[in-house]
Amino acid sequence: MNAIERYFGIDGQNTTIRTEVLAGLTTFLTMAYIIFVNPNILADAGMDRGAVFVATCLAAAVGCFIMGIYARLPVALAPGMGLNAFFTYGVVLGMGYTWQTALGAVFLSGCIFVFLSLFKIREWVINAIPNSLKQGIVAGIGAFLAFIALKSSGVIVANEATFVSLGDLQQFSPMMAALGFFLIIGLVYRNIPGAVTIGILAVTVIAVITGNVPFDGVMSMPPPIAPTFMQLDIAGAFDIGMISVIFAFLFVDLFDTSGTLIGVTNKAGLVDKNGDIPNLDKALLADSTATVAGSLLGTSSTTSFVESTAGVAAGGRTGLMAVTVGVLFLLSIFFAPLAGMIPAYATAGAIFYVSVLMLYTLKDIDWEDLTEAAPVAVVLLLTPLTYSIADGISLGFITYTVVKVLTGKFNQVSVAVWVLTIILLAKIVFL
């Protein structure tokens, strides 16, 4: 025990091993929904649900272990929401690429992230992207997730005249999705640990009791991971059309990770007097390495989870909290039958809840400045309406540059944005 306390600096952070373990449990409960949601989403891309379930748990465990042991920060990782939806509905179903090629794009984005982390040019990249576009991208992904949740649950349906319309809300699926969403909101508002997971499981129990879902058990030996393990197609990801896809995977992960690290470490009181995050380079390397590992295992980008703040609020201050979460994710691989019973409408409420959280960034937009507001509106609206995060981001960058130039504010367009705009515009024109 003394060795553990010394390694993680537990005494120096005024915490205890027991507190760190309990904080890890709290964090796990708040983010365990991903082991149910991620397989459901990636299965729509044609991936084996059982293999993805195992890959999700293992990728999360690997990320947590690296973050906890190497960076020694109380930050947990798992395959991220938004990017998994982009993987399935944008890249595979939308653009027609195979899921193996999409995994190759995740791998390449992770390798670039590793490069940026090792050579410490992350700051240059992040600072080169306008803050309004960063916020718009997060909100756009939130709107995209909301559209997916409403579609998968039958709340909205296809309509030949208007493209979409309201579905039959008296059907079981939309009713259960709405129940799950309302239940999660109520539990979260009351600070109940594991609110999202409780909401998903409650709807699943009702589905089983009513005979809409067969009961297949709760625990078993893990299903084989072979259907997704090392199945990525890296060569296929070098297709010119994948440039914007790799860009989207990379920058959404980069922005999400940076924002999460800032938020969690600030809440934990770990930021120094200059505002610097301890072991930031190691934390970024942990995140990027986890993405690479996840692509090899068979899942979309792995990223830092903002739900880590729940563990910090419970007293977590060291990497031991993250290690605890990793151990719990490893144990979760024995609950495959339970994960397999989760219907799409049970996770729809959780996905819609996550989308609500992601829309908060809109409050930071200067809506009085049209040159800032217009690009955000383009990303926000066109990401769900084109059913593509990559297209939404591309059109947002192009809009930003064109608007700034036409209004005489071209000096606000950085070199990086100019380069990206030209590449993305060329892709639209010539491909």
Secondary structure by P-SEA (a helix, b strand, c coil): caaaaaaaccccccccaaaaaaaaaaaaaaccaaaaaaaaaaaaacccaaaaaaaaaaaaaaaaaaaacccccccccccccaaaaaacccccccccccaaaaaaaaaaaaaaaaaaaaacaaaaaaaaccaaaaaaaaaaaaaaaaaaaaaaaccbbbbccccccccccccaaaaaaaaaaaaaaaaaaacccaaaaaaaaaaaaaaaaacccccccccccccccccccccccccccccccaaaaaaaaaaaaaaaaaaaaaaaaaaaccccccccccaaaaaaaaaaaaaaaaaaacccbbbbbccaaaaaaaccccaaaaaaaaaaaaacccaaaaaaacccccaaaaaaaaaaaaaccccccccccaaaaaaaaaaaccccccccaaaaaaaaaaaaaaaaaaacccccccaaaaaaaaaaaaaaacc
